[in-house]
Amino acid sequence: EPLLHKATPQAIQVAKAHGVDVGMFSNGILINDGNIPQLMSNLTFIRLTINGCSASSYSKVHQGPPGDWKKINANLKKLVAYKKKFHSRCTIGVYTILLNENVGELAGWVRKLKRMGVDYIIIKPPEKGLDKISFVDLVKVKKFEPVLKRIARMGTPHFLVQVRWDLFRHGCQKEYARCLGLPFMSAVDPDGSVYACN
């Protein structure tokens, strides 16, 4: 989580001032009234990882304190409100992994994000080795394909719904021999470490 480092908003501002394009992946918990102006004025995008679609499924997947779900929703609304009020060009997105724990609630959650004014949502399967094996084994695209197709149709010119069909059907396999992003992209962890790839 980038905001674990208290200097992250200031670092983003400095990077932006030096012509660096900056985006941020976050769990949304540490976003607050104090850092929203700095974030929304300097980020190109902010993407929140939210793998539950209700207080119950979110708690089950993320194993966080009971109040986190309300906090994340409140922070999303604050980001959208700031963007509208100050005409920020920062793109606000949500990243969700499809799990048995959230699939039944996913369509309603996507509709809620659309009404809220979020710019996009990305839905993808879990990756082997990175998530609990039970999630990987039980999530089958054939079983959930009708739901995913219905959700994909919710997209509009102002709300992108990106279902990662390539990953659902072929797994998280790289189809290229050489990454072309290394010369112009890097990732920074909360401890300040800089990596050539995220």
Secondary structure, DSSP 8 states (H G I E B T S, - for coil): -GGGSTTHHHHHHHHHHTT---EEEE-STT--TTTHHHHHHH-SEEEEE---SSHHHHHHHH---TTHHHHHHHHHHHHHHHHHHHT---EEEEEEE--TTTGGGHHHHHHHHHHHT--EEEEE---TTTS-HHHHHH--HHHHHHHHHHHHTT-BTTBEEEE-HHHHHH-S----SS-SSTTT--EE-TTS-EES--
